[in-house]
Amino acid sequence: MRSSPFLEIPADQWVGANDSAFAIRDGYPVSPGHTLVVPRRLLPDWDAATPDEQAAILELVGQVKRSLRLSHAPDGFNLGINEGAAAGQTVFHLHVHVIPRYAGDVPDPRGGIRHAVMGKGNWQS
């Protein structure tokens, strides 16, 4: 792992940053405001991050959520990390998806992130 498309995004396109991470809007958003929080250091997954980097990433996730509440007024959020090809990771540079959710954006949101494994999300069926 030598490069990352995230590291090619200029700082003037970032929507937030701290010493260890930066935030960018997702290039293929699943909802308005969909944002990625990316460590400045090229890391393949969460476990490769130091505890300080993990804390900084989570701090920036909180800042992004606060900002999105003001700018987009979502009704909720999904947070997610895809680790490994089997989990759907396509850019092998750790990043956290901050996905604003809106009432009515899907017919039945119950199960949320559990729907990452198709057909397994609704535990009530």
C-alpha positions in Angstrom: 0.0 0.0 0.0 1.8 3.1 -1.2 -0.8 5.6 -2.2 -4.4 6.5 -1.6 -6.8 8.6 -3.7 -7.8 10.3 -0.4 -4.3 11.7 0.1 -4.6 13.4 -3.4 -7.6 15.5 -2.3 -6.4 19.1 -1.6 -6.9 20.5 1.8 -9.2 23.3 0.4 -11.7 20.5 -0.4 -11.7 19.2 3.2 -14.8 19.9 5.3 -13.0 19.4 8.6 -9.6 18.3 10.0 -7.4 17.9 13.1 -3.8 16.9 13.5 -4.4 13.2 12.7 -7.4 13.1 10.3 -9.4 15.0 7.7 -13.0 14.9 6.5 -14.2 15.0 2.9 -17.6 14.6 1.3 -18.0 11.1 -0.2 -17.6 11.1 -4.0 -20.5 8.7 -4.3 -22.8 9.7 -1.5 -25.7 7.5 -0.4 -27.4 10.4 1.2 -27.0 14.2 1.3 -24.0 15.1 3.4 -22.4 11.6 3.3 -18.8 12.3 4.7 -15.7 10.3 5.1 -13.2 10.8 8.0 -9.8 9.7 6.9 -6.5 9.5 8.8 -3.7 11.6 7.4 -1.4 8.6 7.7 -2.0 5.8 5.2 -3.4 3.0 7.3 -5.2 -0.1 5.9 -7.6 -0.6 8.8 -8.7 0.5 12.3 -6.2 -1.8 14.1 -3.3 -0.2 12.3 -4.1 3.2 13.8 -2.5 4.2 17.1 -4.8 4.9 20.1 -4.1 8.6 19.6 -5.1 8.4 15.9 -8.2 6.4 16.8 -9.2 9.1 19.3 -8.6 11.9 16.8 -10.6 10.1 14.1 -13.5 9.7 16.6 -13.2 13.3 17.7 -13.5 14.4 14.0 -16.5 12.1 13.5 -18.2 14.0 16.3 -17.3 17.4 14.7 -18.6 16.2 11.3 -21.9 15.1 12.9 -22.4 18.4 14.7 -21.7 20.3 11.5 -24.1 18.1 9.5 -26.8 18.6 12.1 -26.6 22.3 11.4 -26.2 22.2 7.6 -28.4 19.2 6.7 -30.7 18.6 9.6 -30.7 14.8 9.4 -33.0 12.7 11.6 -30.2 10.2 12.4 -26.8 8.8 11.4 -25.2 5.5 10.4 -21.4 5.2 11.1 -19.4 2.5 9.4 -16.0 1.2 8.5 -15.5 -1.4 5.8 -12.4 -3.5 6.6 -11.2 -5.9 3.9 -12.6 -6.9 0.5 -15.0 -9.3 2.1 -16.6 -6.4 3.9 -16.8 -4.2 0.8 -13.6 -2.1 1.3 -12.5 -0.8 -2.1 -10.1 1.9 -1.1 -7.6 0.3 1.3 -7.0 3.4 3.4 -9.0 3.4 6.6 -11.9 5.7 6.5 -15.1 6.1 8.6 -18.4 6.7 6.7 -20.6 9.3 8.4 -24.0 8.8 6.7 -26.8 11.2 7.6 -30.2 9.6 7.6 -33.5 11.2 6.9 -37.0 10.1 7.9 -38.5 8.3 4.9 -35.2 7.8 3.0 -36.0 4.0 3.0 -39.3 2.3 3.6 -38.2 0.5 6.8 -34.9 1.6 8.4 -35.0 -1.0 11.2 -31.8 -2.9 11.4 -29.7 -0.1 10.0 -26.1 -1.2 9.6 -27.2 -4.8 10.0 -28.3 -4.6 6.3 -24.6 -4.7 5.3 -25.2 -8.4 5.1 -28.1 -8.6 2.6 -31.2 -10.3 3.9 -29.9 -10.4 7.5 -30.8 -6.9 8.7 -34.3 -7.3 10.0 -34.2 -9.5 13.0 -37.9 -9.1 13.5 -39.0 -11.0 10.3 
